Every structure is written in structure tokens, then in C-alpha cells.
């Protein structure tokens, strides 16, 4: 990714809108990971089983994401290093290898969700069997190669266009569902059962894992450096200000999409007593009949396909950044993509063959819990680096931000420990 650094020109003057548009892009690339097919599975399960209860978890995880992505941008802009490069420079070889393996596991888990989501979308729209859809999803490598050859701005434009499509589809679906606004607002207030009820906690941690993506922290710390801001203190301050604005706006879009999925599931399924709707295909089949609007299911499938394709682009970039940063090893984009996608396609094909589509749905939610388990391995190094005055200089985080960041890290670790204890206890 080093050749892309400072490759996107930014105006030194002009209106704030012009400068914001010049910096807009990396935040939306990151936001893709916050509304991928894995989010759909956990949001659907949460909405149909528990109504609006887990809206508070979506809000909390999104606020955590805004903070962590801002810290990732700060690290990249202040030091000129992405998170993987910083880990390589400051940790011993055994620790570096452990962190790299955790990152690779997270990317495979993320790719697993994308394979399943894309395969399901192809089945719903074109009638392709899940196994064939999973195999065909490996061909997206050619799309990525084509976009990369046209430049990073073209890649960003493609991603933003698909995000806009997803936003429009779910905005329309939420209007069709006609949720009770008072119930929706009440769902954003945290409730004790999120922690005390193991079933609720399992889905809640899946939502956090699907929302706060570990590999996105590596991705963001690298791609914010594509902007050609002046590499001076003043230039970096300006770059950081616009980068954080970009990611915050983009992640608010992700908050809307995730909340809309859960609200739609709660309003359509939970309110009708259909608490058994926990997978994407089942939701597709029931949406139009239960809403009485034929286009509802089609919009759902179109948005799912757009989500799967979009997530493919960013996972590939993150994988390349992580491999280069930790190992100083660069392999061709197509080879990296086929390797990652192959590791994800095989489990999907095997599980589908052995357990059918129900097994695939469970695998999708499980992949999000695996992602959540990898979060501490990205969050803890990130918070440590941005609070290190020797590394960050004048860009070191203040005491309040550092304390909040460590609190977020502690919450993530605590929730994961609680989940492991519950799982081991049966």
C-alpha cells in the first residue's frame, strides 16, 4: 500500500465542503465492514428474538467504533505507520506472529460472512445453489483488480455507490415496516438482560464483533495516508481533523443501516410472534408476505448482494496491509484474494453439504463471535500506541480519551471472557 500514500490530491484552501469531499473516502471504505452480511445475521437474530432490546448494543458498538477508528486514523497520520507496521516495530517476533495470526483469523472470519452473504444473495436473486454461489464468489478478485488499476479514488467511488444503494434499500424497508417510534426509542436505552441473559449476550457479542471489525483498524490506519496533506505538524492536524470527520459521518450511516435491519426484524417478525427468524434466507422469504409489499424481499436481496461485493473490496485491502506490515511480504493482489477466499469457501461448502442451509446460518453468526474474540488483539496495541508520547509526540491522546479507550478495551475483553465462561458452562 506504500505506493498509494499521498496519491490523492487535497486542496490547501477553498470551502470546507471542498476539503471534506477531498478527504471523504477512507471512512466509507471502513464503514463497509460495519454493515457486511455478518451484521445482517446478528441484527436479524437480535430483532426477531428480542425485539428492540439490542438497539442499545448497536448504538454502543457504533460509538465504540467511532472512537477506535478515530484512534486508528490518528496513529496513521501522526506516525506515518499503519497499525501492522507499528506492531512490527515495537513488539518481539513471537508477539508479532501471534498478532498477525489473530488478524488473519479475523479476516477469514469476515470473509466467511461475505461468502455466505454473497452466496445467499445469488440464490435469492438467481436461484443458484448455495455451494455454487460460494464457489463463484471467489471470482470477485477480477473486480478488485480492475478497480485498483483505475486508481484509489475509483475504488472509493465504487464502494460509496454501493453503500448508497444499501442505505436506500433499508430506508425503504424500514418505512414499509412502520415500527412504533416509542418502542424504537426505548430500545436505545440499555437493559440489564443484555448481560444477565446468556442468549441475549451471545447475540450482543456477535453484534459487537460484527460492528467493531479488528481488521478495519489496520485498514483505516493505512488508507488515511492516501491523502496528500502536508507532512508537517499543521498539515497532519488538518488531515486528522478531516479524516475523523469523514469516518464519523460514514459510521453514522452504518449505524442507520444496522439499526434499520434490527428495527425491521423487530417490527415485522418479533411483533408477530415469529421469534424463530434468525437467518437471512428465512427473512427474505417472509418479508414480502408479512408486509404485504412484493418489492420488500427484492430490495432485501439486492442490498445483501451489494453488501457482499463491497465487503470483498475492503477485506482484500486489509489483508494486503496486514501481511505487508507484519511480515514485510507482498504477494500479488489476486493471489492474496484467492488464498483468503479459499480459506473461507471451503468451510461454507463443507457445512452446507453436511448440515444444509441451517448450518450455514449458524456458521454466519458464529463467524461474528470469532471476530469479536479477535478484537482485543487489535484494540489493545492501538490504544497503547496512541497513548505513547514517545511515538506520537504532540498527537498523543489526552488523559480523558486514553481512559475512555482503555475502558472500551476492558469492556470488549470482559464481554469475551463472560461469553467464554457461559459457553464452557453449557
Secondary structure by P-SEA (a helix, b strand, c coil): cccccccbbbbccccaaaaaaaaccaaaaaacccccaaaaaaaaaaaaaccccaaaaaaaaaaaaaaaaaaaaaaaaaccccaaaaaaacccaaaaaaaaaaaaaaaaaaaaaaaaaaaaaaaaaccccaaaaaaacccaaaaaaaaaaacaaaaaaaaaaaaaaaaaaaaaaaaaacccaaaaaaaacccccccccaaaaaaaaaaaaacccaaaaaaaacccccccccccaaaaaaaaaaaaaaaaaaaaaaaaaaaaaaaaaaaccccccccccccaaaaaacccccccccaaaaaaaaaaaaaaaaaaaaaaaaaaaaaaaaccccccaaaaaaaaaaaaaaaaaaaaacccaaaaaaaaaaaaaaaaaaccccaaaaaaaaacccccccccccaaaaaaaaaaaaaaaaaaaaaaaaaaac
